[in-house]
Amino acid sequence: MDTALLSVLVDHHNRGDHAQNGWKPHVYNACIKHVKDTCNIVINKEKIVARIKTFDKHYEVINKMLSQSGFGWDWDNNMVSVDSDEVWARYVEANKDATPYRHKEVKNWQAISTIYSKDHATGAETPEVPKKKKQRTADDIMSMVGELRMMFEEALNSTAPLPPPPPPPAPKVTPSSEILVELKKIPDLVGNELLIAYGKVTANEHTFESLMALPMELRKAWLMTLP
């Protein structure tokens, strides 16, 4: 229930519905509805106020401890962590209200600290709590290696081979019939001269191109010079 309740309080805190003198009235209605919908538990404003007082006490005691050297927050076990028994003994000697919190589990600390971090009566913000580092096991390391290998293989497979270069364009070849038509247009090119010219021009595309570049009156004379 506390998780559902705190989720609503955090949401409305972020909207600015949490003033110094308490929560705005519509926040309580939102809490009642959300707890009923998610937990199937019926609560009223008095129950919410009582839980808020408990959250407030948790914040006041824990936040004060976390501001001292030698204290941290154990996120895995949801409780205060202390460097040594000596540190704890010295602290509780001067702060008796902290005594029950040596091994007390306080869930939803992140939500509680969010609600009270800036508008608590003391005005003190929640100190940043260092998280305990988890030691990687051999299974964790092997899992990481496996994931890296899969990523590498996927990268290789996703690299498509380069397409082959396009074939060079086929050389232009003028049809023999077209060459014959052009040769017949040359004046006085008939008989054996026409046949000889036809054989030379059809053997080489460049020769035909050169012929077509000449004016008509020079074409026969040029053909006669070809070896």
C-alpha positions as MATLAB code, in Angstrom:
seq = 'MDTALLSVLVDHHNRGDHAQNGWKPHVYNACIKHVKDTCNIVINKEKIVARIKTFDKHYEVINKMLSQSGFGWDWDNNMVSVDSDEVWARYVEANKDATPYRHKEVKNWQAISTIYSKDHATGAETPEVPKKKKQRTADDIMSMVGELRMMFEEALNSTAPLPPPPPPPAPKVTPSSEILVELKKIPDLVGNELLIAYGKVTANEHTFESLMALPMELRKAWLMTLP';
ca = [
       0.000    0.000    0.000;
       2.806    2.413    0.878;
       4.285    2.068   -2.599;
       0.980    2.985   -4.243;
       0.418    5.843   -1.803;
       3.892    7.265   -2.273;
       3.661    7.084   -6.056;
       0.718    9.511   -5.919;
       2.446   11.763   -3.393;
       5.598   11.954   -5.509;
       3.552   12.762   -8.605;
       1.692   15.593   -6.896;
       4.856   16.799   -5.179;
       6.409   17.235   -8.614;
       3.308   19.162   -9.702;
       3.707   21.607   -6.813;
       0.768   20.328   -4.732;
       2.883   19.961   -1.579;
       3.050   23.212    0.373;
       4.735   23.979    3.685;
       1.428   23.625    5.511;
       0.602   20.254    3.954;
      -0.918   18.650    0.904;
      -3.672   20.238   -1.132;
      -7.126   18.642   -0.590;
      -7.395   16.994   -4.007;
      -4.184   15.044   -3.328;
      -5.903   13.008   -0.608;
      -8.729   12.110   -2.989;
      -6.198   11.000   -5.599;
      -4.433    8.815   -3.011;
      -7.670    7.177   -1.879;
      -8.644    6.340   -5.465;
      -5.214    5.048   -6.514;
      -4.778    2.806   -3.472;
      -8.267    1.385   -4.017;
      -7.606    0.768   -7.725;
      -4.162   -0.793   -7.338;
      -4.343   -2.527   -3.951;
      -8.090   -2.975   -3.461;
      -7.695   -1.346   -0.054;
     -10.069    1.344    1.197;
      -8.370    4.156    3.120;
      -9.412    7.614    4.245;
      -7.705   10.944    4.822;
      -6.903   10.110    8.456;
      -5.088    6.933    7.413;
      -3.124    8.876    4.801;
      -2.144   11.538    7.346;
      -0.954    8.819    9.740;
       1.236    7.222    7.061;
       2.604   10.630    6.065;
       3.646   11.214    9.682;
       5.491    7.881    9.597;
       7.243    8.847    6.356;
       8.138   12.186    7.908;
       9.711   10.478   10.912;
      11.693    8.122    8.693;
      12.986   11.053    6.692;
      13.929   13.146    9.699;
      15.884   10.346   11.405;
      17.494    8.776    8.331;
      18.326   12.031    6.579;
      20.147   13.245    9.671;
      22.171   10.028    9.825;
      23.079   10.147    6.148;
      24.468   13.632    6.567;
      27.085   12.242    8.966;
      30.382   10.633    8.051;
      30.354    6.834    8.254;
      26.725    6.377    7.160;
      25.275    5.341    3.816;
      22.201    3.723    2.337;
      21.995    0.043    1.468;
      19.725    0.021   -1.591;
      19.682   -3.763   -1.729;
      18.342   -4.220    1.800;
      16.529   -0.869    2.166;
      18.285    0.176    5.336;
      21.029    2.378    6.711;
      24.570    1.073    6.346;
      27.220    1.948    8.919;
      30.979    1.727    8.581;
      31.439    0.171   12.026;
      29.737   -0.584   15.330;
      31.829    2.157   16.923;
      30.390    4.752   14.550;
      26.875    3.566   15.358;
      27.446    3.545   19.108;
      28.754    7.105   19.112;
      25.849    8.324   17.012;
      22.977    6.719   18.962;
      24.501    7.910   22.205;
      23.667   11.442   21.095;
      20.608   10.544   18.989;
      18.422    8.077   20.864;
      15.618    8.269   18.283;
      17.906    6.544   15.764;
      18.258    3.380   17.876;
      15.509    1.354   16.095;
      17.059    2.077   12.684;
      20.225   -0.013   13.071;
      18.684   -2.895   11.106;
      15.278   -1.409   10.293;
      14.027   -1.942    6.739;
      12.549    1.229    5.276;
      11.147    0.650    1.824;
      10.541    3.383   -0.756;
      13.335    5.586    0.573;
      13.799    7.167   -2.852;
      10.161    8.287   -2.907;
      10.243    9.470    0.707;
      13.396   11.503    0.167;
      11.904   13.011   -2.994;
       8.855   14.256   -1.130;
      10.752   15.764    1.791;
      14.062   16.718    0.207;
      13.322   20.418   -0.293;
      10.306   21.330    1.800;
      10.963   19.575    5.094;
      10.694   21.708    8.177;
      14.452   21.644    8.653;
      14.975   22.989    5.157;
      17.806   20.518    4.630;
      17.985   18.613    1.406;
      18.537   14.901    1.309;
      22.245   14.185    1.015;
      23.256   12.237   -2.026;
      23.568    8.660   -0.881;
      26.297    6.572   -2.471;
      25.022    3.268   -3.775;
      26.813    0.106   -2.800;
      28.650   -1.363   -5.728;
      27.654   -4.889   -6.628;
      30.477   -7.294   -7.283;
      30.313   -8.897  -10.706;
      30.146  -12.659  -10.583;
      31.751  -15.031  -13.072;
      28.311  -15.588  -14.613;
      27.894  -11.830  -15.052;
      31.246  -11.567  -16.813;
      30.517  -14.519  -19.090;
      27.144  -13.013  -19.916;
      28.812   -9.728  -20.852;
      31.331  -11.545  -23.046;
      28.513  -13.428  -24.760;
      26.585  -10.217  -25.394;
      29.667   -8.531  -26.871;
      30.278  -11.521  -29.138;
      26.683  -11.469  -30.348;
      26.908   -7.732  -31.028;
      30.122   -8.271  -33.010;
      28.604  -11.102  -35.061;
      25.477   -9.068  -35.764;
      27.640   -6.169  -36.925;
      29.531   -8.479  -39.292;
      26.345  -10.012  -40.655;
      24.742   -6.625  -41.158;
      27.627   -5.487  -43.377;
      26.381   -6.406  -46.837;
      29.028   -7.224  -49.462;
      29.717   -4.489  -51.956;
      27.883   -4.966  -55.237;
      30.079   -5.848  -58.227;
      31.059   -2.917  -60.421;
      28.815   -2.384  -63.420;
      30.107   -3.912  -66.650;
      31.762   -1.490  -69.056;
      29.451   -0.205  -71.758;
      29.441   -2.300  -74.911;
      31.327   -0.693  -77.784;
      29.122    0.951  -80.363;
      28.674   -1.166  -83.474;
      26.859    0.350  -86.412;
      24.816   -2.250  -88.303;
      26.333   -3.256  -91.631;
      23.079   -2.430  -93.390;
      23.287    1.166  -92.154;
      26.913    1.448  -93.355;
      25.923    0.190  -96.797;
      23.141    2.773  -97.016;
      25.587    5.593  -96.244;
      28.170    4.331  -98.752;
      25.570    4.215 -101.530;
      24.900    7.906 -100.931;
      28.470    8.778 -102.033;
      28.458    9.902 -105.697;
      30.340    7.679 -108.172;
      31.062    5.005 -105.558;
      29.826    1.884 -107.339;
      30.847   -1.606 -108.299;
      34.169   -2.893 -106.979;
      34.998    0.440 -105.340;
      31.787    0.193 -103.293;
      32.565   -3.376 -102.254;
      36.157   -2.548 -101.269;
      35.028    0.497  -99.272;
      32.292   -1.587  -97.605;
      34.836   -4.191  -96.454;
      37.161   -1.548  -94.966;
      34.495    0.500  -93.214;
      32.630   -2.450  -91.657;
      35.886   -3.774  -90.207;
      36.408   -0.765  -87.955;
      33.782    1.366  -86.238;
      36.236    4.245  -85.930;
      36.707    4.247  -89.704;
      32.966    4.645  -90.237;
      32.816    7.490  -87.711;
      35.674    9.255  -89.500;
      33.906    8.821  -92.842;
      30.672   10.316  -91.524;
      32.582   13.313  -90.167;
      33.687   14.305  -93.681;
      31.591   16.340  -96.111;
      30.006   14.264  -98.845;
      32.292   15.567 -101.628;
      35.414   14.346  -99.808;
      34.237   10.932  -98.733;
      35.115    8.976 -101.904;
      38.589   10.489 -102.142;
      39.218    9.666  -98.489;
      38.030    6.085  -98.958;
      40.450    5.629 -101.821;
      43.341    6.534  -99.502;
      42.571    3.762  -97.045;
      45.023    0.844  -97.129;
];
